[in-house]
Amino acid sequence: MNANPDVSKLPKISGYGDYSSKNYGVNSLRVSFERLTLYYSYETIVAVDSPLGLFVSENNWGVTTGKHLNWINRNKKDRLPYDKFVKKVEEALVHFGLIQ
């Protein structure tokens, strides 16, 4: 086993948005891989960003998730119906070898 593994390609987890308190940051997380970023509102993927494009779900949840979606992309016309959004997420995950 390599004593100094290259961790630069491991996913990174961070918050996003404009919460004034760190206590709320757990509600808006992003998981960034080398070329793919998944945005979560609570425990639900609500957007994916990659060289394939930025795909954002329409808001099917509530005010807080709506705030999260606006931080990702304010243009509501770009948002996808949830069933189409899920297909785009699946396509991106397959494309980058994260699922089969």
MOQUI-V896161 format. One record per residue. N is the residue number from 1. SS is DSSP state (A for helix, B for strand, O for the rest). PSI is psi in whole degrees, 0 to 359 (none if undefined). Layout:
BEGIN
N/SS/PSI, N/SS/PSI
END
This chain:
BEGIN
1/O/136, 2/O/128, 3/O/334, 4/O/76, 5/O/152, 6/O/106, 7/O/1, 8/O/338, 9/O/359, 10/O/149, 11/O/148, 12/B/139, 13/B/131, 14/B/167, 15/B/165, 16/O/164, 17/O/189, 18/O/55, 19/O/133, 20/O/342, 21/O/135, 22/A/338, 23/A/331, 24/A/346, 25/A/335, 26/A/342, 27/A/342, 28/B/94, 29/B/150, 30/B/141, 31/B/115, 32/B/121, 33/O/184, 34/O/317, 35/O/18, 36/B/134, 37/B/129, 38/B/129, 39/B/132, 40/B/142, 41/B/114, 42/O/241, 43/O/17, 44/B/132, 45/B/126, 46/B/349, 47/B/154, 48/B/137, 49/B/129, 50/B/178, 51/O/343, 52/O/343, 53/B/174, 54/B/120, 55/B/124, 56/B/134, 57/B/150, 58/O/160, 59/O/111, 60/O/12, 61/O/288, 62/O/191, 63/A/315, 64/A/315, 65/A/324, 66/A/320, 67/A/317, 68/A/315, 69/A/320, 70/A/326, 71/A/326, 72/A/312, 73/O/117, 74/O/340, 75/O/101, 76/A/336, 77/A/337, 78/A/348, 79/O/145, 80/B/147, 81/O/147, 82/A/319, 83/A/321, 84/A/323, 85/A/314, 86/A/320, 87/A/320, 88/A/320, 89/A/312, 90/A/315, 91/A/316, 92/A/316, 93/A/321, 94/A/313, 95/A/320, 96/O/10, 97/O/23, 98/O/335, 99/O/167, 100/O/none
END
